[in-house]
Amino acid sequence: MKSSVIVFPGSNCDRDIATALEKLQFKNQMVWHKESKLPKSDLIVIPGGFSYGDYLRSGAIAGKSLIIDEVIKAANSGCLILGICNGFQILTETGLLKGTLLRNKNLKFINKDVHIQVINNRTKFTKKYKKDQILNINIAHNEGNYFTDSNHLEKMKDEDLIAFKYCDEIGNKNKNSNPNGSLEDIAGIFNSNKNILGMMPHPERMVDDMISNKDGVNLFLSLLN
C-alpha cells in the first residue's frame, strides 16, 4: 500500500509517522508542502506538529498550502486521508472535516498518555479493533478541544461518524477522563464517506512495546487489510 506524508514548516511528527508506516510495510513518500503534485497514494497522512508555528490559528496557514489543493482532490475522489493532531486541525481548516479545535480547557499544553474508546470499528481505519475497545494513546496538544454545532453533532451520532472518545481505563467518561474539554469527549471523527479520519491522539507513537505500547498498530493494519 502506498502512502504519502505531507510535511510543513514546523511539522515535528512527520518522521514518527513515516517510521510507523514503514515498520508496517507501507511504501511511503514524504511530500513537501510546496509541491503541486501528489505521488500515487492509497493513503495521505497530515502529521502532527506546529505547522507554521501555529501562527494565526493552529493549521490555518498550512490549510492554504499549495499541496492542499491536491489533498482535497484526492479526498473527494475517495483516497484515504489521516490527520493526526495538527493534521486534524488542518483538516478542519480546509473544510474536509467539520468543526474546530479550540484551546484546551485548562489553557495549557498537554503531553501525556490517555485512554480512548473505539466508538466505530466498521471503517477502513478501525476494523482491526473491537467495538468499545479501550486504547492507551499519547496526546500532545494545546488546541485539542473539539467543538461543532448541534446539527453536526446530531449528524455525527446518526451516521456513526465519531471514531474515538476519551475515557478512563474502564471506559467511564467524565470531566476527569476528558483531558481537553472536547465536546462529548470526542477524540476523533470521520467525514460522511468515512474515508477521512481526524484524531488528536498519536497512534504512530504506539507501535512498539519497547518505547510505549502497540495500541496504535491496528489502525495501520486496518488500512493495510
Secondary structure, DSSP 8 states (H G I E B T S, - for coil): -EEEEEE-TTB-SHHHHHHHHHHTT-EEEEEETT-S-----SEEEE--B-GGGG-SSTTTTGGGSHHHHHHHHHHHTT-EEEEETHHHHHHHHHTSS-SEEE--TTSS-EEEEEEEEES--SSTTTTTS-TT-EEEEEEEES--EEE--HHHHHHHHHTT-EEEEEE-TTS--STTT-SS--GGGEEEEE-TTS-EEEESSBGGGSS-TTTS-STTHHHHHHHH-
